[in-house]
Amino acid sequence: MSDDLQQMLSETELHAGDIVTGVVTAIDDKKVTLDVSSPFEAIIPIRELSPLHIDHPNQVVQVGDSVKASVVKVDEEAGTVILSKRAAEAQNAWDELRDRYDRQESFDVTIYDVVKGGLVTDVGVRGFIPASLVDTQFVKDLNEFKGKTIRVVVHEIDEENNKLILSRKAVLEEEQRDQVRSLIETLHEGNVIDGVVRRLASFGAFVEIAPGVDGLVHISELAWQRVDTPSDAVKIGDTVHVRILRVDPDAGKISLSIKQAQSSPWEEAVDQLREGDIVDGTVRRVVDYGAFVEIAPGVEGLVHVSQIAYHRVEKASDELEPGQPVTVRILGIDYDRQRVSLSIREATDRPAPSPRGGNRRSEPSPSYTDDSQKGTGATFGDLFGDLFRR
């Protein structure tokens, strides 16, 4: 070897791990040739071009492209340098991906291929998007994403095992949360709006008031009358008027009421109810001290145990049961406190004297008082769902 050649080799000496930049001068089925200003022929085997499987080098580079690559091996005897484009890109890619993972920063990727269970992309290293992380809903055909650019975040990163899991679903969910927060800020407590019942739970109904925005109607706010299960009051798909009770933008929660978006049964019936009226009703609930009787849609009054019959009654359940039709007299109405006291016995004729003479002694008719413990009256709230007992 001449002194001039020896000096040239010394000046251009390459070592494994070095990063070089060269221009693609030739491409064949198995490799790419680069000019890296070295007396050696620089070659990138097809397997070193991309972290993904490719069928031909021209899927990644073209003649004339400038390529950065890492030195894998220098073969002085053969006069060749083996390079790796994917190794050079991976060195920077892992650092950048780790930083994005720590900051949960989203970025764009292009889907290279669809494989069993998900999507594959090249971000300097092979990135995999499981089918479960592609969308917020089930995607029937993942092929619709091939070749498309989508926005993702790093879901899981393991450089040691060359594992990178990406998620588009997380990006979509965050976008939805932003939309919900923006919408919630425009809502005002007290407003009455329309919504659609989307889901029922034991404690209430979820009503969609805007695309992707649900509010909860607690079971106690479904109707003025007592509701045992939400399905007794509403069905999925029903369009309902709701009043906004509370809005929590930070938590993304909205409390709604169906009953407060309507006139109360008391307000509708108050002009028709008079003390002394005899009306038909239906027993709705029975307790030891009396029974609650519905005398108008959603309006209940209390029949104290002493007002059930002329004879002595120990427990209301001895005489009455839920669903039983009865005729009652309105003994008293407290319009301010929305209380009604009723009597079944006062709506019936007093029994004839017994054969032995004298009338059977009846219990004295209680005066209308505010003593809720004696059961002579009940608030409108008490009558529907035992709200004061919850």
C-alpha positions in Angstrom: 0.0 0.0 0.0 1.4 3.4 -1.0 2.1 6.1 1.5 -0.5 8.3 -0.1 -3.2 5.6 0.2 -2.1 4.8 3.7 -2.5 8.5 4.6 -5.9 8.7 2.9 -7.2 5.7 4.9 -5.9 7.1 8.1 -7.7 10.4 7.5 -11.0 8.7 6.6 -10.8 5.9 9.2 -14.2 4.7 10.3 -15.1 2.7 13.5 -18.2 0.8 14.5 -20.8 3.1 16.0 -19.7 6.2 14.1 -22.5 8.2 12.4 -21.8 9.2 8.8 -23.8 11.0 6.2 -23.7 9.9 2.5 -25.5 10.2 -0.8 -27.3 7.2 -2.3 -25.5 6.3 -5.6 -27.0 3.0 -6.4 -29.9 0.7 -5.4 -30.5 -3.0 -6.0 -32.8 -5.6 -4.6 -30.7 -6.3 -1.5 -28.7 -3.2 -0.7 -28.1 0.5 -1.1 -24.7 2.0 -2.0 -23.6 5.3 -0.5 -20.8 7.8 -1.2 -19.5 8.7 2.3 -16.2 10.3 1.1 -14.3 7.1 2.0 -12.0 5.0 -0.1 -14.3 2.0 1.0 -17.6 1.1 -0.6 -20.4 2.0 1.8 -23.3 -0.4 1.8 -26.6 -0.4 3.7 -28.2 -3.9 3.5 -31.9 -3.9 3.0 -32.5 -5.2 6.5 -30.7 -2.1 7.9 -32.8 0.4 6.1 -35.9 0.4 8.2 -37.2 -1.1 11.5 -40.1 -2.4 9.4 -40.2 -5.2 6.9 -39.7 -3.9 3.3 -39.7 -5.7 0.0 -37.3 -3.4 -1.8 -34.9 -0.6 -0.8 -36.7 2.0 -3.0 -39.6 1.9 -0.5 -37.3 3.8 1.8 -34.7 5.7 -0.3 -34.0 6.9 -3.8 -30.8 7.6 -5.7 -29.6 11.1 -4.8 -31.0 11.0 -1.3 -28.8 12.1 1.6 -28.8 9.5 4.3 -27.5 9.4 7.8 -26.3 6.0 8.9 -24.4 4.3 11.7 -21.2 2.2 11.0 -21.8 -1.4 11.8 -18.6 -3.0 10.4 -15.5 -2.0 8.5 -14.1 -4.8 6.3 -10.7 -3.5 5.2 -9.8 -6.6 3.3 -13.0 -6.5 1.3 -12.8 -2.7 1.1 -16.4 -2.2 2.3 -18.2 -0.5 5.2 -21.5 -1.9 6.4 -23.9 0.8 7.5 -27.3 0.9 9.2 -29.8 3.6 8.6 -32.3 2.2 11.2 -29.6 2.1 13.9 -28.7 5.7 13.4 -32.3 6.8 13.5 -33.1 4.7 16.6 -30.4 6.4 18.7 -32.2 9.7 18.5 -35.7 8.2 18.3 -35.6 6.6 21.7 -34.5 9.8 23.4 -37.2 11.8 21.7 -39.9 9.2 22.3 -38.9 9.0 26.0 -39.3 12.8 26.3 -42.7 12.7 24.6 -43.8 9.9 26.9 -42.8 11.8 30.0 -44.7 14.9 28.7 -47.6 12.9 27.2 -47.1 14.9 24.0 -49.0 13.9 20.9 -47.4 13.7 17.5 -48.3 12.5 14.0 -47.3 9.2 12.5 -48.1 7.5 9.1 -49.5 4.0 9.2 -47.2 1.7 7.2 -49.0 -1.6 7.6 -51.9 -3.4 9.1 -51.0 -6.6 11.0 -52.9 -9.0 13.2 -54.1 -7.1 16.2 -53.2 -3.6 15.2 -51.3 -1.0 13.1 -47.6 -0.6 12.5 -45.7 2.7 11.9 -42.1 3.8 11.7 -41.0 6.6 14.1 -37.3 5.8 13.9 -38.2 2.6 15.6 -41.1 0.2 15.0 -44.2 1.5 16.7 -47.3 -0.6 17.2 -50.8 0.6 17.8 -53.0 -2.3 19.2 -56.5 -2.4 17.8 -57.9 -1.6 21.2 -56.0 1.7 21.2 -56.9 2.8 17.7 -60.2 4.4 18.5 -62.7 5.1 21.3 -65.0 2.7 19.6 -64.5 -0.7 18.0 -63.0 -0.5 14.5 -64.3 -3.3 12.2 -61.7 -2.9 9.4 -58.2 -1.5 10.4 -57.2 -1.4 6.7 -58.9 2.0 6.4 -56.0 3.5 8.3 -53.2 2.1 6.1 -51.3 5.0 4.5 -53.1 7.6 6.6 -51.5 10.0 9.1 -52.9 9.9 12.6 -52.0 11.6 15.9 -50.8 9.4 18.7 -49.2 9.5 22.1 -46.7 7.0 23.6 -48.6 4.5 25.6 -45.7 2.2 26.6 -42.0 2.4 25.9 -39.3 -0.3 26.6 -36.0 0.5 24.8 -34.2 -2.5 26.2 -36.7 -4.8 24.5 -37.2 -2.6 21.5 -40.9 -2.2 22.4 -43.0 0.9 21.6 -46.8 1.0 22.0 -48.7 4.0 20.7 -52.2 5.1 21.3 -54.6 7.1 19.1 -57.5 6.4 21.5 -55.8 8.5 24.2 -55.6 11.5 21.9 -59.3 11.2 20.9 -60.4 10.9 24.5 -58.4 14.0 25.5 -60.0 15.9 22.6 -63.4 14.8 23.8 -62.6 16.0 27.3 -61.6 19.4 26.0 -64.8 19.6 24.0 -66.8 18.7 27.1 -65.0 21.2 29.3 -65.6 23.9 26.7 -69.3 23.1 26.5 -69.8 22.8 30.2 -68.4 26.4 30.6 -71.4 27.6 28.4 -74.0 25.9 30.6 -75.8 27.8 33.4 -77.5 26.4 36.4 -81.2 26.7 36.2 -81.4 26.5 32.4 -83.9 24.0 30.9 -82.8 22.1 27.9 -83.6 19.0 25.9 -81.7 15.7 26.2 -81.9 12.1 25.3 -81.7 9.2 27.8 -78.7 7.2 26.9 -78.1 4.9 29.9 -79.9 3.7 33.0 -78.3 2.8 36.4 -79.7 1.8 39.7 -79.2 5.4 41.0 -80.5 7.3 38.0 -80.4 8.0 34.3 -77.6 9.5 32.1 -79.0 12.1 29.7 -77.0 13.3 26.7 -77.5 17.0 26.3 -74.9 17.5 23.5 -72.8 15.1 21.4 -70.6 13.2 23.9 -71.8 15.2 26.9 -73.9 13.4 29.5 -75.5 14.6 32.7 -76.9 12.5 35.6 -80.5 12.7 36.6 -80.5 11.2 40.1 -83.4 8.8 40.8 -84.9 11.4 43.2 -85.0 13.9 40.3 -86.7 11.7 37.7 -90.3 12.5 38.7 -92.4 14.2 41.4 -93.9 10.9 42.5 -91.9 8.1 44.1 -89.7 6.2 41.7 -88.4 2.7 42.7 -86.3 2.1 39.6 -85.3 4.5 36.9 -87.0 2.4 34.2 -90.3 3.1 35.8 -89.9 6.8 34.8 -87.8 6.8 31.6 -86.6 4.5 28.8 -83.4 4.6 26.8 -83.9 6.8 23.8 -86.5 9.0 25.4 -86.3 12.7 24.7 -86.7 14.7 27.9 -86.7 18.2 29.2 -84.1 18.7 32.0 -83.1 21.5 34.3 -79.4 22.0 35.0 -78.9 21.8 38.8 -75.1 21.9 39.1 -72.1 22.1 36.8 -68.6 21.1 37.7 -66.3 21.9 34.8 -63.2 20.6 36.5 -64.7 17.2 37.2 -66.7 17.2 33.9 -69.9 16.4 35.8 -73.4 17.8 35.3 -76.4 17.2 37.6 -79.8 17.4 36.0 -83.4 17.2 37.0 -86.4 16.0 34.9 -89.0 16.8 37.6 -87.8 20.4 38.2 -88.1 21.0 34.4 -91.9 20.5 34.9 -94.6 22.1 36.9 -95.0 20.4 40.3 -98.2 18.3 40.7 -98.9 20.5 43.8 -98.9 23.7 41.7 -101.2 22.1 39.1 -103.6 20.6 41.7 -103.6 23.4 44.3 -106.5 25.3 42.7 -108.6 22.1 42.6 -108.1 20.9 46.2 -110.4 22.2 49.0 -110.8 21.2 52.6 -113.8 19.0 53.0 -113.7 17.7 49.5 -114.3 13.9 49.1 -112.1 12.5 46.4 -111.0 9.1 45.1 -107.4 8.0 45.6 -105.0 5.1 45.6 -102.8 3.9 48.4 -99.2 4.2 47.5 -97.3 3.4 50.7 -98.3 2.0 54.0 -96.4 2.6 57.3 -97.3 1.8 60.9 -98.8 5.2 61.6 -100.8 5.6 58.5 -100.9 5.4 54.7 -100.0 7.8 51.9 -102.7 8.1 49.3 -102.3 9.6 45.9 -105.3 12.0 45.3 -104.0 13.6 42.1 -101.2 12.7 39.7 -98.1 13.0 41.8 -99.9 14.5 44.9 -100.1 12.4 48.0 -101.7 13.0 51.4 -101.4 11.2 54.7 -104.2 9.2 56.2 -103.3 8.8 59.9 -103.9 5.4 61.4 -106.7 7.0 63.5 -108.4 8.2 60.4 -108.6 4.8 58.6 -111.8 3.4 60.2 -114.3 4.1 62.9 -113.1 1.0 64.8 -109.7 0.9 66.4 -106.8 0.2 64.0 -103.5 -0.9 65.5 -101.5 -0.8 62.2 -102.4 0.7 58.9 -101.3 -2.5 57.2 -104.1 -4.4 58.9 -106.6 -2.4 56.8 -104.7 -1.1 53.7 -102.2 -2.2 51.1 -100.4 -0.5 48.3 -102.5 -0.2 45.1 -105.8 -0.3 47.0 -108.4 2.3 45.7 -109.9 4.3 48.5 -112.2 7.3 49.0 -110.9 10.0 51.3 -112.0 13.4 52.7 -109.5 16.3 52.7 -109.1 17.3 56.3 -106.6 20.0 56.0 -104.2 21.7 53.5 -101.1 23.7 54.3 -100.5 25.5 51.1 -97.3 27.1 52.2 -95.7 23.8 53.4 -97.5 21.7 50.8 -99.0 19.3 53.3 -102.3 17.4 53.0 -104.0 15.4 55.7 -106.7 12.9 54.7 -109.4 10.7 56.3 -110.9 7.5 55.0 -113.4 7.2 57.8 -114.7 10.7 57.4 -115.5 9.9 53.8 -117.7 7.0 54.8 -121.0 6.8 56.7 -120.7 6.3 60.4 -121.8 2.7 61.3 -125.2 2.1 62.8 -125.4 1.6 66.6 -124.6 -1.9 67.9 -127.4 -4.1 69.0 -126.5 -3.6 72.6 -127.1 0.1 72.3 -124.8 3.0 71.9 -122.3 3.6 69.2 -119.0 1.9 69.1 -116.5 4.4 70.5 -114.5 5.9 67.8 -111.1 7.5 68.0 -111.2 11.3 68.2 -110.6 13.0 64.9 -107.1 14.6 65.1 -106.9 18.3 64.5 -104.7 19.5 61.6 -101.4 20.3 63.2 -97.7 20.4 62.1 -96.8 17.4 64.2 -95.2 15.1 61.5 -94.4 12.5 64.2 -98.2 12.0 64.6 -98.6 11.8 60.9 -101.3 14.5 60.5 -99.5 16.0 57.6 -96.6 15.5 55.3 -94.4 17.8 53.2 -94.6 17.5 49.4 -91.0 16.3 49.5 -91.8 13.8 52.2 -94.6 12.3 50.1 -92.4 11.5 47.1 -89.5 9.2 47.7 -88.9 9.9 51.4 -86.6 12.7 50.3 -86.1 14.0 53.8 -85.2 10.5 55.0 -82.4 10.1 52.5 
